[in-house]
Amino acid sequence: MASFVNDLARYVDFDKQSLLVSACSIAFNPLFWNIVARQEYRNKLLTNIFGGHSRAACYALAATIFSLGMVRDFVFKNAIAEQPTHPLLLTPYVQAAAIVLFLTGNVLVVTSTWSLGITGTFLGDYFGFLMDEMVTGFPFNVTGAPMYWGSTMSFLATALYYGKPAGLLLTVWVYIVYVVALRYEDPFTAGIYAKREQERAAGKKQN
């Protein structure tokens, strides 16, 4: 196993600037939306920019996050296009696995967005648009973060399909970035909903 990993590493050209740019783009996106969303929650940053229209501000952030994701994916594909191809990753079995991973990943992403809606998917709870109850159906009965893991699967699928060890390395980076992001996001989001429940309980006592 170690020899196989070392062999793959020989097919990664670390001198290509595009590799670093892609890694930075991958890290930037969750950092950006977490910082901006928390500023919105605490200081109403975007709502104030949009003249007090929280929904318009939320949709603007959603469009920005989506656009940044498109840029990230474009940069990733350009980066691995400049990297060496490993012949062992171009076998029919690997190619078939890549297609399955890509389809599965996109199913997770699309069904997650469908279940949550735009505001539920793109940090609407930071704007005060809270869901009535937790979504527990598919794909959330498979994984708690289908958007993140579906995206990670798509990165892995792309790296395998084009036979790029550098793409596999960047996919590991995607995984690490998302794991770190979830450790910050999940407790914060849970706190938002816990606060709502406390306010509801306080309201019932007053009535």
C-alpha positions, 0 to 999 in steps of 0.5 A: 500500500505504501509503495502504491501511494509513493508511486502515485505521489511521483505523478504529482507535479508540485511545481505547477502553480495551478495546484496551489491555486486550486487548494486555496480555492477549495479552502476559501469557499467554506471559510468565506461563507462561514465568516459572512454568515456569522456576521449576518447572524450577529450584525445583520451585515448582508441584511443591512446592505440589502436595505433590511430585506433578509430574504434578498440578502440570503438569496444573494449569498446563495448565488455567491456561494453557488458561483464560487463553487463553480469557479472552484470546480473550474479551477480544480479541473484546470489544475488536474489537466496540467498534472501527469496521468497515472495509467493504472487509473485509466482502467475500465474498472476505475472509470466505471467506479468514477461514473458511479461516484459522480452520479451518487455524489450528484444525487446526494447534492441535488436531493439535499437541495430539494429537501432543504430548499434554497434558504435551507441549503444556503445558510438561511438559518443565519438570516432567521429562516429556520425550518419547522423541523429537522429533515430526516428523509433521504438523503439525510437518513444516509448522511448528516451532510449530504451536500458536503460528502456528495461534493467530495465524491464528485471531486474524487470521481473527476480525479479518477475519471481523468486518471490524475493522482494530483486530483486524488490529493486535492480530494483528500484536501477537500475532505479535510476542509469539509470535516473542519468546516462541519466542526464549526458549523454544526454546533453553531447551527445547533445553537441557533435552533436551541435558542429558538426552542428556548424562546418558544418555551419562554413564550409558552410560560408567559401565555 
